[in-house]
Amino acid sequence: MSIQRVKAHLKQFGAEGRVQETTESSATVELAAAALHTEPARIAKTLSFKIGDPAEGGRVLLVVCAGDGRVDNKRFKQQFGAKPRMLSHEEVGPLIGHDVGGVCPFGVNPGVEVYLEEGLRRFETVWPAAGSSNSMIELTIPELERFSGSLGWVSVCREIG
């Protein structure tokens, strides 16, 4: 189960006990915000993309962004050198290691590149998923950087008001 994989990953930081599970779904930004009684922008959604064909050496990457962020195609292409192509529902689990609704940057498959989007920096803490459609963890921005193994910060989103 993906949540167990996340907890195993977070154990190296002593944070596995901070994962919270709710009885209601937190699979979307709106559902997670309602379950946590917080603003949607503080939900750190993890978007999954591919550049080229992963079966033929293409890249698989995750961009963790604020709940109110929307990928800007031009910015993405400038950053990564290709048009953003989101993984299909069927590709997410096998390529990332987590299913849709629980995708997060923790305990992902080897070779998956993780990036953090600049829009997250405006918050002291954010809430990424933790491997299932009803789990999450509150992290400071420095913790998110460290725990995710991020390759760096990118500016590929625009905020929707």
Secondary structure, DSSP 8 states (H G I E B T S, - for coil): -HHHHHHHHHHTTT-GGG-EE-SS---SHHHHHHHHTS-GGGEEEEEEEEES-GGGT-EEEEEEEETTEEE-HHHHHHHHSS--EE--HHHHHHHHSS-TTS--SSS--TT-EEEEEGGGGG-SEEEEB-SSTTEE--EEHHHHHHHHT---EE--EEE--
